[in-house]
Amino acid sequence: MKIRILTLLAAIVTLVSCEDFLEKPPLDELTDETYWSSENNVRSFSWGFYTAYFSGYGSGYAWGDFFSGQSLNDDFGPTSPSQFRQNIPTGATSSYWTFAWVRKANIFLERIQTVPMDEEAINHWSGVARFFRAMEYHDLVKQFGDVPWYDHELDETNEEDLYRPRDPREFVMDRVLEDLQFAADNVRQVDGDPGLSVNRDVVLAFMSRIMLFEGTWQKYHEGNTEKAQSYLEAAKWAANEIISAGNYSLDNYREVFTSLNLSGNPEVILYRHYEPGLVTHALNSYNNKEPQTGVSKDAVESYLASDGLPITISPLYQGDKGIDNVMANRDGRVYGTLVTDELRLNGILSNYSTTGYATLKFLNEEIKDDPEGSSNLNYTDSPVMRYGEVLMNYAEAVVELATVGGPAMTQADLDMSINVLRDRPGVGMPHLTLVGNEPGVNGVAYDDPERDPDVPSLIWEIRRERRIELMMEGFRLDDLKRWEKLEYSDTEANEDINRGAWIDKADYPDLQSSVTLTDGETGYIIPATAAASQRRFEDPKVYLDPIPLDQITLYDEHGVTLEQNPGWEQ
């Protein structure tokens, strides 16, 4: 029975092989003094971090970071005005402004040094501990900006530690880079079950993600080209380490998201395994029998035509009147992401979409009519980190590096990243080429008329490729934040975010009266009609969350100022 990312048995024990489990001492005999006695126990402790950082499709009725009508993944259904925080929390909680996982990682790191293991094992597990510390600090910095840095177990009697002021973002992220580099240098290439355990490739893949985020944040928000270059170089290096090793390849796009067992999938670097009756989720159900918050017109129109050109300039595009026209001659990934043979409308189908455009990216047809295909009983495996993302991280890191002092992007860079994605079986898109410094297809440069004029055309096309490749996988909000482009999400400034498919009501006599169109009896579906349910971006303070009021007060009572984030001051 393999070790799998399933669920925690206790703070330090999870499901392990039957034989290993029988060898463990009774839980009531475990103490901090007795536990740290073997590498097996160290390994068991590490599993306590997995569900926190590798949630996959979540469990029960949650689905982790993937498709959600209440998120900014890329379905972009504007069904909640609270997409951006409105108020300052009065108090810290177990999930808001908490350093519990930092403390756990530091305890892990310090205890490893006391375990009777050889130096290689100590270095490996120290790398794993520092990897998880880096993961947590990335999340904290992404949410709050400046945060206090702790590199040791917090002593609850040490007031200087307890009320440590916020360290500058750049200082913290330099420490995160040090942690990730140590992990990349010391974590084993092979350890535990392939795809289910942290190894060097897992570290490198997440390093490429984290450093890409911070490098672009430093460029667009802070104007710090020195730090941007440092972090982007780290992102490029980490991605290139995986690419150049040649251990991963691309196969069927949709099978990465619908497989009952991802073991052996050539694209998957890390995944979460599910078992019927043990650990299950509900994401397959949401793509099957339930109403969906639909994919926007804006998202659908971001897919290129099959000639590699934006639909605004491609002679192959047949327009948006009818699903057959919309889906004709498009990037092959659209067929693995959206329902292409029908619009699903309220009153016509029970599993309707609020925009008419429905998704099937996460639907496994093999079990869709079984009990396990419905409710929260789904057991399709979830990718946690895949090669497709690493290829995108490489491409974006390279193109952004060229703007902050790094070398210009080359055709070789595109050929080892974007064009590998386009060569995927079932996609088969023309290669993206460089014509001077501009994007091109078949040696001819083009420029999307819909391009944001503040974004260079090559960066625009690489961002588009990222959006398509990672559609509804939980990246869009983070991407808009790091690019300083949250204004794209404003439904008043960008109407197509709050538009769906074009229909003629006369063609659908059973259509629900609640379905509103832009032009009365014909036009584009408007999923959010009430002003209160639309999304506005009006204050840049929402790029960072506020510090809870009780923490500011508590620090003040101990003679320390805890600075509030800009715009949230009272």
KEZARO-239562 format. One record per residue (C-alpha): z, y, x; residue in three letters. Coordinates in pm, whole numbers, plus 50000, padded with zeros to 5 digits. Layout:
% KEZARO-239562
ZYXALA...
//
This chain:
% KEZARO-239562
500005000050000MET498785031050180LYS500705062650237ILE499375087149979ARG500005122749879ILE501695114549551LEU505105128849475THR508445134849641LEU511235109549604LEU513725133849755ALA513655163449989ALA512765141350283ILE511475108750136VAL508235101449951THR506265070149864LEU505645049350175VAL504525014050240SER506694988150071CYS507654973250404GLU508635006750556ASP510585016250247PHE512694984750263LEU513624993150622GLU515065027250532LYS518825031550511PRO520425039350174PRO520055075850080LEU523835080550060ASP524055071950432GLU521545098450536LEU522995129450696THR521565155750924ASP523235137651211GLU521945102851125THR518495110150986TYR516725122551298TRP516695089151474SER513065077251471SER509475088551446GLU509185071151110ASN511875093950973ASN510155124251121VAL506955113450948ARG508775109150618SER510225144050644PHE506735158450695SER505585144650360TRP507975168650190GLY505505196550272PHE502405179550135TYR502605187449764THR503535223449846ALA500385229950051TYR498005202349946PHE498375204149568SER494795193149495GLY494305190249121TYR498025194749067GLY499815171048835SER500545168448466GLY498895196448274TYR498445218648580ALA495365217048801TRP496375233649122GLY494095260849254ASP490965248149085PHE489125258248767PHE491315278348537SER490525302448258GLY493505323248361GLN492445327548721SER489925346648927LEU488355315349067ASN484845323348947ASP484815313348586ASP486125348748549PHE486935345948182GLY488775378848125PRO491325364047886THR494445379148034SER495225415548119PRO497875403448363SER495405391948628GLN496915419548839PHE500665424648852ARG501855452848632GLN505575455348706ASN508015451448994ILE510095419748962PRO513775427148931THR514805397549144GLY513635372149397ALA513175336649269THR512525302049407SER508805310349402SER508755347849470TYR509885364349795TRP511435332349920THR511675319850277PHE512895285050189ALA509765268150324TRP509955288450644VAL513535276450686ARG512515240450618LYS509715242550876ALA512095257351134ASN514675230251067ILE511925204351105PHE510785219651434LEU514285221551581GLU515325186451476ARG512155170951621ILE513335180851966GLN516415158351926THR514605126551817VAL514245098652076PRO510455100252112MET508115104552408ASP506745138752494GLU503405132452325GLU505115124251994ALA507425154252019ILE504455177052083ASN502475161751797HIS505245166151542TRP506135200451675SER502515209351612GLY502755196051255VAL505925216551194ALA504345248051335ARG501225241651126PHE503295241650808PHE505175272650921ARG501825289850977ALA500655279050632MET503735294150468GLU503575326550660TYR499895330250575HIS500835327450206ASP503665352650245LEU501545377850436VAL498685373750191LYS501045381949906GLN503345408450057PHE501835421250382GLY504695428450622ASP507415401750610VAL510365392550834PRO509435366751097TRP511855337951156TYR511195313151435ASP514535295151409HIS516805280351146GLU518435308450953LEU522195310751001ASP523605321650668GLU526535338650842THR524275359751062ASN523785392850880GLU521205404851131GLU519055375151032ASP519835376850662LEU518865413450636TYR516085414350889ARG513595442350814PRO509945434150754ARG507935427851069ASP504455443051088PRO501695421650945ARG499845420351277GLU502955408351460PHE503505380351210VAL499865369451210MET499815368751591ASP502705344051567ARG500775324351303VAL497795322551539LEU500095310051816GLU501455283151583ASP497975272151480LEU496715271651838GLN499705250751947PHE499025226851661ALA495315224951749ALA496235216852108ASP498885190652031ASN498415174251690VAL496825139951716ARG493195134951632GLN494175103051450VAL497545098351282ASP498385080350960GLY495815072150693ASP492475090150739PRO492075118650492GLY495675116150373LEU497615128450677SER497705159850888VAL495625155051201ASN493835178551438ARG490845182651208ASP493105192950921VAL494755218751146VAL491405232351264LEU489975234550914ALA492925254150780PHE492935275351094MET489345285351017SER490365294950661ARG493495314350755ILE491995333251045MET488885342250843LEU491125356950575PHE493155377350820GLU490215388251033GLY488375402750736THR491585418050597TRP492155435850926GLN488565448850925LYS488355460750567TYR491935471350491HIS493425481450824GLU490335492251016GLY491775473251314ASN488675460051486THR490655446151781GLU492755423551560LYS489795415751339ALA487845403651641GLN490755382651768SER491295364951436TYR487595360451361LEU487025345351704GLU489825320651627ALA488215312151291ALA484825306951455LYS486315285651734TRP488265263351495ALA485275257551268ALA482995251051564ASN485395224951702GLU484925204851383ILE481195210851355ILE480425202051716SER482455169751701ALA480025156351441GLY482575135951247ASN481635149150902TYR478475152350697SER477385162350348LEU476385139450067ASP476265143249690ASN477865176549597TYR479525166149273ARG480945133249397GLU483355152849615VAL485045165249296PHE484695135549059THR485425104849268SER488115079949170LEU488715073949538ASN487665098049813LEU488475073850091SER485475072550321GLY483695102650172ASN481905117750475PRO482625153750371GLU486335151250299VAL488755161950572ILE491875159650353LEU492325148649994TYR495015140949739ARG494975106149593HIS495955099149231TYR496965066449065GLU496875058148691PRO500365058448547GLY501925072748864LEU500525106648951VAL497775121148730THR496335154848630HIS494355171648350ALA491355187848519LEU488905160748414ASN490035166048054SER489365203248069TYR485775195248169ASN485445169447890ASN486875173947540LYS488705207147539GLU487505242947486PRO486875260947814GLN487175296647927THR483545299848022GLY481675308548336VAL480415344448327SER476835357148319LYS477635373548651ASP478545340148810ALA475515321748668VAL473145348748791GLU474525346549144SER472715313149193TYR469415317449377LEU466115304849248ALA464825273049407SER462535293449635ASP465625307849805GLY465275342449651LEU467625361249418PRO466575357749054ILE465855395249040THR462885391049275ILE461905354349243SER458665346849053PRO460175313048961LEU462985327248747TYR462225322548377GLN464805346148232GLY468055341148041ASP466795334747687LYS467825298647634GLY469625273847855ILE466385257047965ASP465065289648105ASN468355298648270VAL468585265348450MET464945261348549ALA464115263348919ASN467595271149051ARG469785262049348ASP470595224949305GLY474315231649313ARG474135247448970VAL473265213248824TYR476365198348981GLY478535226448851THR477405236448502LEU476215218948188VAL472485225048203THR471095209247886ASP473005227847615GLU475075258447537LEU478495249247404ARG479365273647127LEU482445278546914ASN481795262646575GLY479035240446707ILE480985218546950LEU484715211746978SER484545213947356ASN482965248247340TYR482965274247614SER483935310147544THR480725321647715THR478495293047606GLY478125282647971TYR480285251948031ALA481275234448350THR481125197748447LEU481855200748819LYS485115181248788PHE484085156848516LEU483905119748596ASN481595104248337GLU482835069248421GLU486225075648263ILE485495104748028LYS485715083047714ASP488685062647835ASP492295073047772PRO492475082548142GLU489665107348084GLY491725127747842SER494985146547827SER496995146348151ASN496105110448242LEU493205118048477ASN493185101248816TYR490105114448991THR490925122449353ASP491015158549462SER489525173249777PRO492035195149959VAL489885204650255MET486195196550285ARG483485201450543TYR481455224150315GLY484175250450335GLU484365247750714VAL480625254350737LEU481035285350521MET484035297250724ASN481945294351041TYR479025313950899ALA481145342250766GLU483275344651079ALA480135347751290VAL478435374151076VAL481635394751054GLU482295391651427LEU479025408951495ALA480385440151323THR483585442151531VAL482335436851882GLY481215400751883GLY477705387151946PRO475035390151680ALA474465361251444MET471585338951553THR469265315251373GLN471135286951546ALA474355298851376ASP472655297451036LEU471085263751108ASP474455247851191MET476195262050884SER474365277050582ILE471255256050629ASN473245223850658VAL474635232050313LEU471125238650183ARG469905205550323ASP472515186450125ARG470975158049918PRO470275171249570GLY470275207649682VAL467235210149908GLY467055248049920MET464765266550163PRO466525276550483HIS468045311050521LEU466275327150816THR466765358251022LEU464015384051018VAL465375408851268GLY468895413651137ASN467925408450774GLU468035376850559PRO464745359950491GLY463065329250351VAL460035313550521ASN460045341750771GLY459855369450508VAL462785393550476ALA464205402050135TYR466925424249991ASP468665417249663ASP468295447349429PRO471755438749291GLU473385441049634ARG476445462949675ASP475025491149892PRO478235491550096ASP477665455450206VAL474955447850467PRO472285424850331SER473025395450563LEU476745396550484ILE475865399250114TRP473805367350127GLU476445348050317ILE479045359150065ARG476735347449788ARG476365313549957GLU480145311049978ARG480545319349611ARG478055292449511ILE479305265349747GLU482945270749649LEU482435279149282MET485645274349080MET487595260049372GLU490165287949381GLY488755311349647PHE487255340449457ARG490405361349410LEU491395357949776ASP487855366149882ASP487705397949675LEU491095408249809LYS490265403650175ARG486895421150134TRP488655449949952GLU486365444349655LYS488685438949359LEU486645464949174GLU484065437449118TYR486495422248869SER486705453248647ASP485105443348316THR484295479248225GLU482625487848554ALA480905453548575ASN480005443248222GLU478445410048321ASP481915397348411ILE482595398948037ASN479255384847924ARG478075349747858GLY474865333447743ALA472195351347536TRP471835337047187ILE470335344746848ASP472875338246572LYS470055327446340ALA469645296546556ASP473285286346500TYR474275288546132PRO477685272346199ASP478625296746473LEU482165310046442GLN482375345746316SER484685353546605SER481755350146846VAL480665385846921THR477305395147071LEU476225426447255THR473525435447000ASP474975423246673GLY472975393146561GLU471435386846902THR472505393347259GLY474995381747515TYR478285366147412ILE481255389147473ILE484215365647536PRO486875392947547ALA486365418947276THR489765435547249ALA490485462447507ALA493875446747579ALA492215414047681SER489795429447928GLN490475433248297ARG490665467248464ARG491065475048832PHE492645509348846GLU495175509749130ASP494685495549481PRO498405488449503LYS497665454449345VAL496155441749670TYR499775434049764LEU502675423549545ASP505845444449529PRO509165435349689ILE511785425749426PRO514205453649337LEU517325432949397ASP516285426549757GLN515835463649827ILE519265470349676THR520895441649864LEU519475453250196TYR520585488750124ASP524155476850059GLU524155462350410HIS522815493750572GLY519225481650614VAL516115496950457THR513665472050311LEU510455491550265GLU508585487649936GLN504835481849940ASN502605512649897PRO502115523649539GLY505085503749410TRP507745528849513GLU509875541049225GLN
//
